[in-house]
Amino acid sequence: MTTLSLATMSFAILSLATLILIVNWALEYRRHSRNVAAIPIRIHVNGTRGKSSVTRLIAAGLRAGGKKTIAKITGTLPRVVLKDGQEAAIIRLQGANIIEQKYIFRYAATENPDAIVIECMAVNPVFQWITERKFVKSTISVITNCRPDHLDLMGSTVQSVTMSLSNTIPNNGVCYTAEVSQYPILKKVAQSRNCRIHKIVPTDVTDEEMAEFKHIEHKDNVQLALAVCAEAGVPRQQALKGMQAANPDPGALRKYKLEDRGKTIHFYNVFAANDPESTVYIINMVTGHLNNVEKIIILNSRADRLFRSQQLVDAVKQVDYSYLLLTGEITEKVESYALSHGIPRNKLITLGQPLPEKVYNQVWDITKNESHVLGVGNIAGQVKYGAQIVAHFKHKSSKEHKGVASD
């Protein structure tokens, strides 16, 4: 056989294989489009903070209104919430991939639901656009808020972050948002896509209604979820009761109270709010009114998030605090940054990654009578050290308390 014949045969085989792949992709996309079209209400939840909580709240409200609903959360722990409210873990053999949304729709279509509520799992603006246009094709878009986060992927300003998040605003649909300052940008994008957009202000959710939640929730999240449920045809009181009874996201803000050897320690899990604006907001909300107590911030870092840790150091400078404890994978680098950017040496304690008991003992040592401790930064990392800290304080707590809002 001549060299020319071999080359011709190789080209023919390659061409056939390529054609088979293209046909398979076309059939698979057609199959996925049928799965999407089979679910009449498709809600895509995006935003900087609160996506997981709002996804859970909307799904719970819809279920309470008698709508068969599947929800998919990609927050602290990736989960599928089934139509009866039970949860199934998502097992990833590799990292997160937006193709995952296709398999969620494949499963959901077999359950013949009335609605699917799906949290946006993309950060890159291009992937956000693909996720909405090719995978979710939402009928209702939700953008919780637009804050400066993931600036390495979404741009260096809050305006560029807003434009990135707006990629999930659908054509000819409806969008609900609790964002205020960047709302004009979202409105302009929505109008260009013939999409109705509504700005939600939490004016009619009472403190008494918030007190009925099992966890610490934010009024913005509840008001946004109630508005979406109303759009889907579920009355307010029905939706609210469902939300109050729903399981919270593992990353939801919680407060644990510990009584130990004559001292009182209040620990707050704030790891989910790891952008600077949200972190400052929650620290001020939780401890801004307190006097004559130690205010201790535990900042947990991970090796691939140095910039975020630096941002949070800058955020700490904006609040009133007694001590800043550094834990995690790159504490030496974070310590160097903190000292060179105005954190006093006598307020800085660098711990690294010791056993969580040592972190707890350090907090106990620097507490005179009462302290309020906030865990911020990254909950994950190679050994999920932030999660270990939370678990240790939770285990030692005598009682879980409510009474402040979460984000």
N, C-alpha and C positions, 0 to 999 in steps of 0.2 A: 504494500500500500504506500502510495507516495505521500510526501510531506503535505502537499496541497490537499489530498483527500482527507488526511488526518485533521488538518485545520478546518476543513469544511464540515467534517463530522462533529468536531468539538463545538463549532459555532452553532450547528443545528441542535445539538444536545442542550447547550446553554440557552438558546432561544426558546426551546420547548420548556425547559425548566422555568425560565422567566415568565413565559405565558401561563404556565400552570399556577405559579405564585400569584400573578395578577388576577387570574380568574378566581382563585381561592380567596384573595383579599376582597374582591368585589362581592362574592357570595357571602362572605363573613360580614361585611359592612351592611349588606342588604338584610341579613338575618338580625343584626344588631338594630337596624332602623325599625324593623318590625317589632322587636322587643320594646323599644322606646315608645313607639306609637301605641302599643297596647296598654300603656299606663297613662290615663288621661291627665292627671295632675303631677307635674314634675317640678320639684322645688330645688333650686341650686343655691346653696348658702356659701357666701364668700365674705371676706373682710379680714381685718388685721387681728382683732380679738373677738372672742365670744362665739366663733363659728360652731364649735362642738356643742356648747350649751344651747344655742338657738336651734340647732338641728334637732337635738333631743326634745326641746320644748315644743317645737312645731309638731313633731311626730306624735308626741304624747297628746297634744291638743286635738289633732286629727283623729287619733284612735278613740279619744273620749267622745268625739262627735259621731262615731259609728263608721268612720272611713277606714277601710283596710289599708294599712300604711306600712311600708318598709323604709327603714332609714339606714344610712351608712355614715359612720363617723370616722374621721381620720385624726382625731386629737391625741390626747395622751396615750390612749390605747385604741388601735383600730378595731372597730366593732360594726356588726350588722345588727340592728334592732329589728326583730321579727314582728309580724303583725299582731302577735299577742303580747308584745312588750318584752319578751325574753330576748337575751342577747347571745350572739355567737361571735367568737373571736375570729379575726382575719389573720391567717398564718401566711407570712411572707417568707419564701425561701430566699429571696434576694431583697433589695431595697424597694421602697415604694415606687410604683410606676402607674401613670395615668391609665394604662391599659386595664388596670384593676377595675375601673368603672364599668367596662364592658361586661365583665363577669358578674358584677353586682346586678346589672340589668338583666342578664341572662337568668340568674336565679330569681329575681323579683318577678319577671314575666310569668314564671311557672306558678306563682302564688296568686296571680290575677288580682293585684291590688288596685285600689282606687288612686293611691298616691305613692310617690317615692320622694323622700327628702334626703338629699345627698350633699355632703360637705365637700367643697372644692378642695382637692388635694394638691393642686398645682400652685407653685410660686412664680416660676418663670412666666412672663407675660404671654409668650407664644403658646406655652402649654395650657395656660388658662383659657386662651382663645380656642384651642383645639378641644379642650375638655368640654366647653360649653357647646361649640358648634357641631362637633362630631360625636360626642358621647352622651351628653345629658339632654341637650335641646330643650331647655327649661320652658315651662309655661309661666312660672313665677320665679323671679330672681330676688335674692336677699343679699344685701351688703351691710354687714353689721356696723362697721366703722372703717375709717381710712386714717391710719397712723403711721409714723415713720418706722418701718421695720423691713427686714430683708432688703436693705438699701443696695446691697451688692448685686441683687438680681432685678429689683423693680425700679431702680433709679435713685438718685441722691436726694430727692425732695419728696415731701408729702404729696405734692401735685402729681409727680410721676408714679407714686404708689397708687394714687387714686385712679389714674388712667389705666394702670395695669389691672386693678381690681374690676374696673368697668368692662373688661373683656367678657365677663360673665353676664352682662346685661343682654337679654335676648332681643331678637327682632320680633315685633308685633306681640309682645308679652306685657307683663307688669312687673315692676320692681319696687321693693320696700327697703328702706334704709333708715338707720338711726343716726347716720352721719349728718353733722350740722355745718361745720366750717367748709368742707369740700363738696357740699351738696350741689352748688352751681355747676361744677364739672360733671358730676353724675347726671344731673338733669339735662345738660347739653348733649351728652352721649346718648341718653335714653331717647330724647326727642329725635335724634338723627336715626334711630332705629325703630321709630314709631312705637315706642314702649312707654306705657303709662308709669310714672314714678311717683311714689309717695314718701314724704319725709315724716318719720314717726317721732313724736315727742312724748315722753312718759308722763302724761298729765293725769291719767285716771286710774293708775295702779296704786292702791293704798298700802300704807305700812302694815295694816292688819292682814291684807292679802299676801304680802311678802312674807310675813311671819309664819304662814302656813306651809312654806316650802321646807322640805327635809334638809336642804342645804342652803348655803348663802348665795343668793342670786341677785342679779342686777336688774333694776326696773327697766332699763333700756331693752335688755334681752327679752323680758316678759312682754313688754308692750309690742315689740317687733313681732314676736311669735303670735300674739293675740291677733294682730292685724292680718298676718298671713292666714291664720286659721279662719278669720272672718271672710277673707277673700275666697277661701275654699268652701265656704258655706257652713262653718261650725259656729254656733252662738258663743258669745264671750264666756259665760259662766260655765258652760260645758267644757270648753277648751281649758279654762283656768283650773278647774278641778283636776283635769287630766294632767296638767303640767305640775301641779302641786304634789301629785302622787307619783310622779315619774322618778326613775333612778337618775341621779346626777352624773355628770361626766366625772371620771376619776381625777381630772385636773381642776375641778371646781374649787373655788376658794372655801376653805373650811378653817374653823378655829378649834383648837384643842386646849383645854385647861389642865394644868398639872399642879398638884400640891405636893411639895417634896421638902422635908426637913425644915419646915417653917417658912418656906419661900413659895411664892405663886408665880408660875410661868404660863403665859398664854402664847401658844404657837400658831401661826397662820401659814398655811400652804399657799404661797403666792407665785409658785413656779410657772403657772400657766400664763401669767402676765409678764412675759419677758421682753417686751419692748419698753423703752424708757418712759414714754408718756403714760402708758397704763400702769407701770410700776410706781411712778411718782403719785399718780392719782390714788392708787390703793393704799400706799403707805400713809399719805396724808389723811385719807378717809378713816383708816383703822387707828392710827396713833396720833394724828394731828391735834386732837383735843385733850390728849393725856398729859399730865404733869406729875412730877415726883416719882417717875418710874423709869427703869432702864428701857431704852428702845434699841433693840439689837437686830441688825440685819445680817443674815447669812447669805452670802453671794456665792453660789456654786457655779463653777466654770467648766467648760469642756474644751478639748484641744482644738477643735475645728470651729470654735465660736469666740475667738479672742476679741474680735471687734465688738461683738454683742456685750461681752463682759466689760469692755472699756466704756461702752455706752451706759451701762448700768452703774458703773462707778461715777460717771458724770451725773447720772440721775440721783444718786445717793446724796451728792453735794447740795441738791435742791431741797432736801427734807431735813427735819430735825431727828438726829439719831445719837445714840450714846456710843455704840461700838459697831464696827463693820468686821465680820468674820469671813475670811476667804477660805472656801473649800473647793475641791475638785481637782482637775487634771493639770491646770497651768497656773497655779496660785502664785508662783514666783513672778511670772510675767504680769499678772494682774496686780500684784503687790507693787511692783516697780512703777506701773502706770499710775496706781492710786497715789503713791507717795509723791510722784512728780506732778500730779494734777490736783493737789490741795487737800488730800485726806491726811489729817494729823497722825503722826506715828502712834500717839498714845490712844487713839481710837481704833487702830488697825491691828487685827490678830489674824495671822496666817496659819492655817491648820493643815492644808493639803487634803489627803484622803485617809485619815485614821479610822478606826472603828467608830461608828456613829455614837457610841457611848461616850467617847472622848469629846465629841462636839457637844453633846448634852452636858457633860460635866463642866466644860468651859463656860457654857451659858449659865449653869447654876452658880459657878464661882463668881462671875461678874454681876450676878443679880443680887442686889442688897435685900430688898423685901419682895418686890414685884417687878416683873419684866414682861415686855411684849416683843415677841421674836417673830420675824418675818423671813421665810425662806424665799429667795428670789433667784433668777438666773435660769440655768438649764437643769431640768429635772433628770435628763438622761445623760448620755456619755457611754464610755466603754463598759462601765460597771453600774450604770444608772445610780450614781452616788446620791443625787438629789432625792430620788425616790427612797433610797435607804434612810436618809435623814428624816423624811416625812414619816416613814413607817416606824422609825424608832420613837419619835415624839408621840405619834398616835398610840403606839403600844403602851407608853408610859402615862398617857393621859388618864385622868380619872373620869372625865366626862367631856363629851363633845358639845360645844355651844354654838348658838346662832346669834345674829343680831347686827351684822354689818352686811353691806352689799358686796357682791363679787363682780368680776369683769371677765 
